[in-house]
Amino acid sequence: MTKHLFILFASFYYPSYFAQEIAILQYSNKPLHARGTAVKYLLILFVSLQLPSFFAQEIAILQYCNKPLHARGIAVKYLLILFVSLQLPSFFAQEITLLQYCNKPLHARGIAVKGNFIFLGNNNGEVIRYHLKNGKSKSLNPKDTFPEIRDIALHKNSIYAMQSADYSCILKLSSFGNSKKQINLVTTELNPQLFLDGMAIENKEAFVMGDPVGNEFSLFHSSDLKHWEKITPVLPSFDGEAGFAASGSTVQISNGVYYFVSGGEKSRFFMSKDKGQTWIQSELPFKNSNASGAFSLAMKDTNNGIVVGGDYLAPNSRENVCFITKDGGITWSASTSGPFGYRSCVHFTDGVYYSCGTNGIDYSKDNGTTWSQLSNENCFSICSDNNFVYASSTNGRIIRISKVRI
């Protein structure tokens, strides 16, 4: 009888589709066999880094005795099998891990990853740095009293955190938490109604979008991350048209081109190739209401992109939640089989689109035409590194998913 047995199989490379992992465990050096055996705790962890086919199976022979015995009965009291597949090229399963960055009932609408760190902008106004290796977290602005951080962007060793609501400013923080600067885009006296929705940084170029004030969009930019100015001429908005600050991804900069989307009583797509001097715009076919419209966009290149959204008051409705462009935003068409409900964020990486919302995370390998669900966890925003996709969730959690391979 074996009381505790721990087995770790590490398979770094399978030389063929049919090669199998076989392990023999020696439990005794005597010429015995067992007709009865019981295992109280058995934990098997299979680590497969480059499994080349979903047809291959993991087969293990466990040697519990060296005697010529056999067992006709076997019982396992507790069995926990954890499959970890870091680069599984199969469409059947992805590795999904819950990372706990704090034990408070918090959530983050802003998330970014760089190296071994994930940076999160929380609804309590804190910017948290989470270490992926040791699982430790650090608040980079513990003394601030901002109501909420809505977006996070990184540039070199600095973190730019977009605050909305009472202050509507941008915090520039050191990734080590030893310096801080507050960037006020406007003074409270000049524009007390400013509410920021999204922020994007590419190299030293920054673009920030805020809700309209007086039927004019609040748009700002910087070419050096030091000097910020309001974009002119002003861009008019319709009554009831605004941005949704659900994930900070209503805006994007790609190769110097500015993009943003609006929602509410009017949903539109905007693109500027001259830093906001002129805009190309088109209507998005979302349902028009205070709770619906475009919440996020991801342009794959100058021609191809996706916008997601829907109605956050009807999170399970799959109607009018995703639209695709193939001509740079001039025309838009609905997905054949869209995401599984309202989505607050869409993210593109390594040929795959990911979206998340109240009822889960989806992915598309065919440029948004069809979507498959990865998780049913409530998530807000998405980022990625070379191997994983990270989605901010509720109760101080991050959902980490191994990338879908094409």
FENTATA-V190129 format. One record per residue. RES is the residue in one letter. PHI is phi in whole degrees, 0 to 359 (NA if undefined). Layout:
# FENTATA-V190129
((RES PHI) (RES PHI))
This chain:
# FENTATA-V190129
((M NA) (T 250) (K 278) (H 227) (L 225) (F 235) (I 233) (L 238) (F 257) (A 244) (S 240) (F 269) (Y 201) (Y 257) (P 286) (S 207) (Y 294) (F 254) (A 295) (Q 234) (E 271) (I 233) (A 232) (I 247) (L 255) (Q 266) (Y 262) (S 200) (N 261) (K 268) (P 284) (L 238) (H 219) (A 237) (R 266) (G 218) (T 210) (A 220) (V 239) (K 281) (Y 227) (L 228) (L 237) (I 243) (L 244) (F 262) (V 245) (S 238) (L 274) (Q 222) (L 294) (P 275) (S 201) (F 279) (F 277) (A 294) (Q 238) (E 273) (I 238) (A 232) (I 255) (L 261) (Q 271) (Y 265) (C 195) (N 264) (K 273) (P 285) (L 242) (H 216) (A 239) (R 260) (G 227) (I 211) (A 220) (V 236) (K 281) (Y 228) (L 229) (L 234) (I 243) (L 245) (F 264) (V 245) (S 236) (L 279) (Q 224) (L 289) (P 276) (S 257) (F 270) (F 277) (A 207) (Q 235) (E 284) (I 236) (T 231) (L 266) (L 253) (Q 260) (Y 263) (C 199) (N 259) (K 267) (P 283) (L 246) (H 218) (A 237) (R 267) (G 243) (I 213) (A 209) (V 232) (K 209) (G 61) (N 268) (F 237) (I 249) (F 249) (L 230) (G 257) (N 268) (N 284) (N 264) (G 89) (E 271) (V 255) (I 253) (R 254) (Y 250) (H 270) (L 290) (K 277) (N 254) (G 72) (K 266) (S 240) (K 218) (S 279) (L 271) (N 214) (P 296) (K 265) (D 286) (T 237) (F 292) (P 295) (E 195) (I 259) (R 250) (D 203) (I 226) (A 222) (L 243) (H 211) (K 53) (N 261) (S 247) (I 246) (Y 252) (A 247) (M 270) (Q 256) (S 242) (A 85) (D 296) (Y 250) (S 48) (C 227) (I 240) (L 263) (K 256) (L 239) (S 286) (S 295) (F 263) (G 77) (N 256) (S 206) (K 206) (K 219) (Q 258) (I 255) (N 262) (L 289) (V 218) (T 275) (T 300) (E 293) (L 281) (N 212) (P 290) (Q 266) (L 299) (F 227) (L 276) (D 249) (G 199) (M 215) (A 222) (I 229) (E 228) (N 56) (K 256) (E 270) (A 231) (F 222) (V 233) (M 243) (G 227) (D 301) (P 296) (V 234) (G 64) (N 60) (E 225) (F 299) (S 266) (L 239) (F 225) (H 206) (S 215) (S 256) (D 220) (L 64) (K 242) (H 249) (W 244) (E 213) (K 284) (I 285) (T 230) (P 292) (V 291) (L 252) (P 288) (S 237) (F 271) (D 300) (G 81) (E 268) (A 201) (G 249) (F 255) (A 269) (A 274) (S 212) (G 75) (S 251) (T 283) (V 234) (Q 204) (I 241) (S 221) (N 54) (G 83) (V 270) (Y 269) (Y 229) (F 201) (V 232) (S 238) (G 211) (G 95) (E 287) (K 209) (S 246) (R 222) (F 248) (F 232) (M 218) (S 227) (K 260) (D 229) (K 61) (G 92) (Q 289) (T 223) (W 229) (I 262) (Q 223) (S 209) (E 278) (L 255) (P 279) (F 280) (K 295) (N 265) (S 194) (N 296) (A 254) (S 227) (G 134) (A 277) (F 251) (S 198) (L 223) (A 215) (M 268) (K 289) (D 204) (T 293) (N 255) (N 252) (G 195) (I 223) (V 240) (V 232) (G 171) (G 116) (D 243) (Y 289) (L 276) (A 232) (P 295) (N 265) (S 283) (R 263) (E 277) (N 56) (V 244) (C 208) (F 226) (I 238) (T 239) (K 236) (D 230) (G 77) (G 96) (I 287) (T 234) (W 223) (S 228) (A 282) (S 297) (T 293) (S 224) (G 279) (P 305) (F 274) (G 156) (Y 307) (R 230) (S 265) (C 208) (V 229) (H 219) (F 246) (T 203) (D 49) (G 82) (V 233) (Y 265) (Y 237) (S 225) (C 217) (G 191) (T 300) (N 250) (G 143) (I 236) (D 235) (Y 217) (S 224) (K 257) (D 237) (N 60) (G 91) (T 294) (T 229) (W 229) (S 237) (Q 269) (L 258) (S 206) (N 251) (E 285) (N 290) (C 227) (F 245) (S 214) (I 227) (C 218) (S 204) (D 236) (N 293) (N 245) (F 229) (V 251) (Y 240) (A 236) (S 286) (S 231) (T 276) (N 56) (G 67) (R 243) (I 237) (I 265) (R 255) (I 231) (S 295) (K 297) (V 287) (R 262) (I 268))
